[in-house]
Amino acid sequence: MSQLTVFITGATAGFGAATARRFAKDKHKLILTGRRQERLEALQKELDTDVHIIPLDVRDEKAVRAAVAALPDNFKNVDVLVNNAGLALGLEPAHLVAMSDWETMIDTNIKGLLYCTQALLTGMVERGKGHVINLGSVAGSYPYPGGNVYGATKAFVKQFSLNLRADLVAQNIRVTDVEPGLAESEFSMVRFKGDADKAKDVYKGTDPITPDNVAEVIYFTATFPANVNINRIELMAACQAFSPFNVVRK
């Protein structure tokens, strides 16, 4: 297949870094963004393909638009946007959560995704091709205690992806929502604000999805024949299924 130019947000760890490695394996061109410049530089040195790095916080709309506008000529024609940047903070019930945690999840998981999508869509529409791959979550479909705003942001990602596809079908732009379940990465370390013991407990006794598993799914959707749009793809660890309803008994 022809070489793709792939723009990946949140590429400094987890799904984002694994996705960069998967596309680099087949020599696709990469634009990698993230807040930790030293990690971006290390990944750029590691990967055996053309890589352009951009230290970037997706919550900053002006910075996002400026970064896209300033792409070098050989990276300007972005074929695939992987909206990976996102996070969960805490597992407290709604009445105990710090409002700042809710705001950070909304600013990153929703607004940051919107900023990156719109900044790159103009070029895709002009060229008449492109693919937006959003990182959702099974939390966007199935509630769990403590998932309050995180799950709500991922429900937004799911519905926005479907609506975006409805808007863009005539422009030959594909849209996919990739929705992982229990997956081991830096996700839980971020959720528990660096508490390694709490993060480890999430995966105790399980065989979770790995970042490489998710990267393979993202690569599959991006390189599938262009006459097919994969709307949503949901994946769970084999040890995970659907919980019974939460019933309080007296």
C-alpha positions as CSV (number, residue, x, y, z in Angstrom):
1,M,0.0,0.0,0.0
2,S,1.1,3.6,-0.4
3,Q,2.8,5.5,2.3
4,L,0.5,7.3,4.8
5,T,1.1,10.5,6.7
6,V,-0.3,9.8,10.2
7,F,-0.9,12.4,12.9
8,I,-1.0,10.9,16.5
9,T,-1.9,12.8,19.6
10,G,-0.7,11.7,23.0
11,A,2.2,9.8,21.4
12,T,4.5,9.9,24.4
13,A,3.2,6.7,26.1
14,G,0.7,3.9,26.0
15,F,-1.6,3.5,23.0
16,G,-0.1,6.5,21.3
17,A,3.5,5.3,21.4
18,A,2.6,1.8,20.5
19,T,0.6,3.1,17.5
20,A,3.6,5.2,16.4
21,R,5.7,2.1,16.5
22,R,3.2,0.0,14.5
23,F,2.9,2.6,11.7
24,A,6.7,3.1,11.7
25,K,7.2,-0.7,11.2
26,D,5.8,-0.3,7.7
27,K,7.6,3.0,7.0
28,H,4.6,5.4,7.2
29,K,5.4,9.0,7.9
30,L,4.5,10.2,11.4
31,I,3.6,13.5,13.1
32,L,3.8,12.8,16.9
33,T,2.5,15.2,19.5
34,G,2.5,15.1,23.3
35,R,3.4,17.3,26.3
36,R,6.7,15.6,27.2
37,Q,9.3,16.7,24.7
38,E,12.0,14.4,25.9
39,R,9.8,11.4,25.2
40,L,8.9,12.6,21.8
41,E,12.6,13.1,21.0
42,A,13.5,9.6,22.2
43,L,10.7,8.1,20.1
44,Q,11.8,10.0,17.1
45,K,15.3,8.6,17.4
46,E,14.0,5.1,17.9
47,L,11.7,4.9,14.9
48,D,13.1,4.0,11.5
49,T,10.9,6.3,9.4
50,D,10.2,10.0,8.7
51,V,9.1,11.6,12.0
52,H,8.1,15.1,12.8
53,I,7.5,15.9,16.5
54,I,5.4,18.7,18.1
55,P,5.4,19.3,21.8
56,L,1.7,20.1,22.3
57,D,-1.1,20.3,24.8
58,V,-4.3,19.5,22.9
59,R,-6.3,21.6,25.3
60,D,-4.7,24.7,23.8
61,E,-6.8,25.4,20.7
62,K,-4.5,28.2,19.4
63,A,-1.5,26.0,19.8
64,V,-3.2,23.1,18.0
65,R,-4.1,25.3,15.0
66,A,-0.7,26.9,14.9
67,A,1.0,23.5,14.9
68,V,-1.1,22.2,12.0
69,A,-0.6,25.4,10.1
70,A,3.2,25.1,10.6
71,L,3.6,21.5,9.4
72,P,6.5,21.1,7.0
73,D,5.5,20.7,3.3
74,N,6.4,17.0,3.3
75,F,4.1,16.4,6.3
76,K,1.2,18.7,5.4
77,N,-1.0,16.2,3.6
78,V,-2.3,14.2,6.6
79,D,-4.0,11.0,5.7
80,V,-4.9,9.7,9.2
81,L,-5.5,11.5,12.4
82,V,-5.4,9.3,15.5
83,N,-7.0,11.2,18.4
84,N,-5.4,9.3,21.2
85,A,-4.7,12.0,23.8
86,G,-7.1,11.5,26.7
87,L,-7.2,10.5,30.4
88,A,-9.3,9.5,33.4
89,L,-8.9,11.1,36.8
90,G,-10.0,9.3,40.0
91,L,-12.7,6.8,40.8
92,E,-14.6,8.8,43.4
93,P,-18.4,9.1,43.4
94,A,-19.7,12.2,41.7
95,H,-20.4,14.1,44.9
96,L,-16.7,13.7,46.1
97,V,-14.8,14.4,42.8
98,A,-12.8,17.6,42.5
99,M,-14.4,19.8,39.9
100,S,-10.9,20.4,38.5
101,D,-10.7,16.7,37.6
102,W,-13.9,16.8,35.7
103,E,-12.9,19.9,33.9
104,T,-9.5,18.4,32.9
105,M,-11.2,15.3,31.5
106,I,-13.7,17.4,29.5
107,D,-10.9,19.8,28.2
108,T,-8.7,16.9,27.1
109,N,-11.1,14.1,26.0
110,I,-13.7,16.3,24.4
111,K,-12.4,19.8,23.6
112,G,-8.8,18.7,22.7
113,L,-10.2,16.0,20.4
114,L,-12.4,18.6,18.7
115,Y,-9.6,21.1,18.3
116,C,-7.4,18.5,16.6
117,T,-10.1,17.2,14.4
118,Q,-11.3,20.5,13.0
119,A,-7.7,21.7,12.5
120,L,-6.9,18.8,10.2
121,L,-10.3,18.3,8.6
122,T,-10.0,21.3,6.3
123,G,-7.1,19.8,4.5
124,M,-8.7,16.3,4.3
125,V,-11.9,17.8,2.8
126,E,-9.8,19.8,0.2
127,R,-8.0,16.6,-0.8
128,G,-11.1,14.5,-0.8
129,K,-9.7,11.8,1.4
130,G,-8.7,11.1,5.0
131,H,-9.4,9.0,8.1
132,V,-10.2,10.2,11.6
133,I,-9.6,7.5,14.2
134,N,-10.8,8.4,17.7
135,L,-9.9,6.6,20.9
136,G,-13.1,5.9,22.8
137,S,-13.7,3.4,25.5
138,V,-16.2,0.7,26.5
139,A,-16.8,3.2,29.3
140,G,-18.7,5.2,26.7
141,S,-21.3,2.4,26.5
142,Y,-21.3,0.7,29.9
143,P,-21.4,2.6,33.2
144,Y,-19.5,1.7,36.3
145,P,-19.2,3.3,39.7
146,G,-16.7,6.1,39.7
147,G,-16.8,6.4,35.9
148,N,-19.1,9.4,36.0
149,V,-17.5,12.1,33.7
150,Y,-14.8,9.9,32.2
151,G,-17.5,7.6,30.8
152,A,-19.6,10.6,29.7
153,T,-16.7,12.0,27.7
154,K,-16.2,8.7,26.0
155,A,-19.9,8.5,25.2
156,F,-19.4,11.9,23.6
157,V,-16.5,10.6,21.5
158,K,-18.6,7.7,20.3
159,Q,-21.6,9.8,19.2
160,F,-19.3,12.6,17.8
161,S,-17.6,9.9,15.7
162,L,-20.9,8.7,14.2
163,N,-22.1,12.2,13.6
164,L,-18.8,13.2,12.0
165,R,-19.1,10.3,9.6
166,A,-22.6,11.4,8.7
167,D,-21.2,14.9,7.9
168,L,-18.2,13.6,5.9
169,V,-19.5,10.7,3.9
170,A,-19.7,12.8,0.7
171,Q,-16.2,14.0,1.2
172,N,-14.7,10.4,1.2
173,I,-13.4,10.7,4.7
174,R,-13.6,7.7,7.0
175,V,-14.3,7.9,10.7
176,T,-13.7,5.1,13.3
177,D,-14.2,5.0,17.1
178,V,-11.9,2.4,18.7
179,E,-13.2,1.4,22.1
180,P,-10.9,-0.6,24.4
181,G,-11.8,-2.2,27.7
182,L,-9.4,-3.2,30.4
183,A,-6.0,-2.2,29.1
184,E,-2.7,-1.9,30.9
185,S,-0.7,1.3,30.2
186,E,0.0,4.5,32.0
187,F,-3.8,5.1,32.1
188,S,-4.2,3.9,35.7
189,M,-1.1,5.7,36.9
190,V,-2.6,8.9,35.6
191,R,-6.1,8.0,37.0
192,F,-4.6,7.5,40.5
193,K,-2.2,10.5,40.2
194,G,1.0,8.4,40.4
195,D,-0.1,5.9,43.1
196,A,1.6,2.8,41.7
197,D,0.0,0.4,44.2
198,K,-3.5,1.5,43.2
199,A,-2.6,1.3,39.6
200,K,-1.3,-2.2,39.9
201,D,-4.4,-3.4,41.8
202,V,-6.5,-2.6,38.7
203,Y,-4.8,-5.4,36.8
204,K,-4.2,-7.8,39.6
205,G,-5.0,-11.4,38.6
206,T,-6.0,-10.3,35.0
207,D,-4.6,-10.6,31.5
208,P,-5.4,-7.2,30.2
209,I,-5.3,-5.7,26.7
210,T,-1.9,-4.3,25.9
211,P,-1.0,-1.1,24.0
212,D,0.3,-3.2,21.2
213,N,-3.1,-4.9,20.9
214,V,-4.8,-1.5,20.6
215,A,-2.2,-0.3,18.1
216,E,-2.8,-3.3,15.9
217,V,-6.5,-2.6,15.8
218,I,-5.9,1.1,14.9
219,Y,-3.5,0.0,12.2
220,F,-6.0,-2.5,10.9
221,T,-8.8,0.1,10.6
222,A,-6.4,2.7,8.9
223,T,-5.1,0.2,6.3
224,F,-8.4,-1.7,5.6
225,P,-9.6,-1.3,2.0
226,A,-10.8,2.2,1.3
227,N,-14.3,1.1,0.2
228,V,-15.1,0.1,3.8
229,N,-15.7,2.4,6.8
230,I,-15.3,0.7,10.2
231,N,-17.7,2.8,12.3
232,R,-16.9,1.4,15.7
233,I,-14.7,-1.4,17.0
234,E,-15.0,-2.5,20.6
235,L,-12.4,-4.8,22.3
236,M,-12.2,-6.2,25.8
237,A,-9.7,-8.5,27.5
238,A,-10.8,-12.1,27.4
239,C,-11.1,-12.0,31.2
240,Q,-13.5,-9.1,31.0
241,A,-17.2,-9.1,30.2
242,F,-20.4,-7.2,31.2
243,S,-21.2,-6.6,34.9
244,P,-24.7,-7.3,36.3
245,F,-26.8,-4.3,37.2
246,N,-25.7,-2.5,40.4
247,V,-28.6,-3.4,42.8
248,V,-28.6,-2.1,46.4
249,R,-30.3,-4.5,48.7
250,K,-31.5,-3.7,52.2
